[in-house]
């Protein structure tokens, strides 16, 4: 399977500014390796991945971290970077798309997700990690949590998707993005039933999947990952020091 790594983003990102001259936070060093190198290491270790494409700012072309991989230009927005990443690929063949800041990614984590996600044969499979799974390993790392009927979860750092779903994904991103500042418009899009279920903590994964399918036509699934590392993203400057501390203490599966 092919993997695409989204290594774009602004140079004035909170993490990127930690290292002057970094084209994006993907090129900031954490415990001796850039974030994108950490992700590429995990992908290269994985038995399920046989090709890798990275989308990155043009300023980063030629960076030593990108040696040996196909590189495409990133866009100003994530949807533009995703379009660049999936350009000219078979629309029916699933691709693993990963963020460039999944700092503790390993081949074992990649293989577990890819095999379980492939078995679902969906248009899009989104990784999520249970709160108890994360807290048992890395309680000091903060997350944004979503309470669902099945438990409390955070999002993971990668998805499996078929390029044929891109037009519907882009349309959904534009629609929800335009409504994000209006609770009333969001409620109309999602349905009041969704809002009330979430407020009462009765919202289930299956219900969300049905709503996404009804709104976009995409067969989208959420898949629980049993590895906390799937959700260790470096989103804040403080995350860099926290991850480096974990690595120094040898509390991580990768150095």
N, C-alpha and C positions, 0 to 999 in steps of 0.2 A: 504494500500500500504506500501511496505517496503522502508525505506530510508537508504542510505549508506552515511557516512560522511568520507571524505578524510582528515585525521588528521596527515598525514606524513609530510615529508619535512626535510631539513637539520637542525641540531642544531645550525649551524652558520649563519642561516638566519638573516637578519637585525632585524626583530622583535623578533625572538627567543633569540637573544643575550641580549635583554633588561632584561631578567630574567635568571640569571645564573642557570644552571641545567635543564632548560626546554628542553624536548626531541625534541620539534619542536615548531613553533610559536603557534600551537593550544593550548599549555599549558601555555601560557603567560596570566597573569591576566589583564583584562581591567575593570576598575571600580568594582573591587572586585570579578569578576568571570573570569575563564579562557575562552578563545575564544570558545573552544569546548563545554564548559558548556552552553554558550550563544546559540550556534547552537542547542544543544540537548534540551534546554528549549523550543525553538521555535517549534521543531519537536514534542515534547511531547504535546504541546498545540494544535497541528493541529488535526482536526477531520479526515483528510484523511490518516494519518500515523498510522499504527498499529504495526510496528516492526522497529527496528533501529539496524544497524550494523556499527561499526566504524573500520576503518583501521588506525593503529597508529604504531609508532616505538616500538619495543619490550621493550625498556627502559621505556616506559610509561605504560606498562601492570601493572595493580594494582593501577594506579593513581585514587584517589577518584573521579575525574571528570568522569571516565568511569564506575562507579558503576551502575549496572542494565542494561547494554547494552552488546550485543555480540561484541567481539573485535577480529580482524584479523590483522596479521602483514602487515605493509605497505612495499612498495618497494622503491628502490632508485629513480625510475622515476615514474611520475604520471600514466603512462599507466600500470606499474606493480602494483601499488596500486589499480587501478581500476579493474584490473583482480582479485586481491585478494578479493576486495569488492564484486564482482559479482559471485565469484566461487560457483558452485552448485545451483544457483538460476534458476528458470524456465526461459528458454530463450525467451518465448513469453510474459511474464508478465512484464509490465513496472515498473521501479524502479526510485525513486528520488535520484539523486546523488548530494551532496552538498559539497562545500568547508567548511573548519572548521573555516574560518575567517569572515563569514557573521555576523558581530557583532551585528546587530540590528534585527536579524531574529525573527519573531513572528508567531504564529499559523495562524493568519489571512493572512499573506503574503504567507506562505506555501500553505494553502488551496486554495487561489485564483489562484496560479500558477498551482498546481496539477490538479484542476478541468478544467481549460482552456486548459492545455496541454493534458490531457487525452482525451478531446473531439476531438483533432486533429488526434488521433490514428496513430501517426507516429513512426518511429524507434527511432528518437531522436528529442527532442524539447529543444531549447536553449533559456534561458531567456535573455532579453535585456530591457534596460530602456532608455526612451527618455530623451534627454538633458534637456528639459524644466521641466520635472517631477523631475529630480534630483536637478536642480538649485533652484526650488521653495522650496525645503526642506533643502538641505545641500549644499549651494553654496561654502562653505569653503573646501569641500572635493574634491580633484582632481581626474580626470579620464582620460583615453585614449578614445577619441571619434572617431567614424566612421561615416563620412557623407554619407548618402544614399538618394535615391530619396524621400523616405517617411519622412525623417528627419535625425537628428543626434542622434546616440545611443552609449551606452556603454554596455558591457557584464554584465550579472547578475552572481550571485554566485552559480547557480545550473542548472542542466539539468534533463529532464525526458528521460530515454532511456530503450530500450528493450535489454537484454543481447545478443540476437541473432545477434545484429549489431556489437558486439565487434570485431570480426575478421576484418571487413571492417574498423572500426574506428582505430584499431591498425595499419593496413596497411597504412591508410591515414596519421596518425601521423608520422610514420617512413618515408614515402615518402616526405612529406612536410618538416619534420625536416631536412632531408638530403639536401634539396634544399634551406633552409632558408637563406643561406649566398650568394646565387647566384641569382640576379634579373632575369637573362636570363632563368635559370632553373625554377624559380617560374613562370615566364611569360609563359613558354611552358606548365607547368602543368595547370595553371589557364586559359590560353588562352588570347591572346592579347585583345580580346573584353572585357574581365573582367578588364584588366589593364586600358584600355582607358575609360571605363565607370566609374571606380573609380576616375580617374584623372579629369574627366569632371563632377563629382558629378551626374552621371546619373545611377549609379549602384543601382538596386532595390533589395529588399528582395526576391521577387519572382525569379529574375534572379540568385541570389546566391543559392537559394534552388535548382533550376534546375541544376546549375553547380555542386553542391555537389552530387546530385543524379546521374548525368552523370559520374562523376569521381569516385565515391565510391559505387554506387548502394544503398546508404542509403537514405531512405525517411526522410530527415532532415528538420525541420522547425524552424523558429525564431518566438518567441512569445513575444510581448511587455507586460511588467509588469507595472501595474499602481501604484505600490508602489516603491518609491525611495529606501527603505530599502533593496530591492532585490539586489542592486548593491553596498552596503556599505561593501566593503572588506578592511581588515586591511593588506595592502601590504607593508607599510613603517613604520619605527619607528615613524615618525611624525603623522601617522594615529591614533596611540594609544592615544596620547594626544588630538587630535582633537575629537575623539569619546568620550573620557572621559569628555571633555568639554561640548559636546552636551548633554550627559546624565546628567551632573551636572546642566545644564540649563533647564532640563526637556523638551527638544525639541525632544525627541525620544519617540516612542510608548512603548518601554520597558526600564526598569531602568538598 
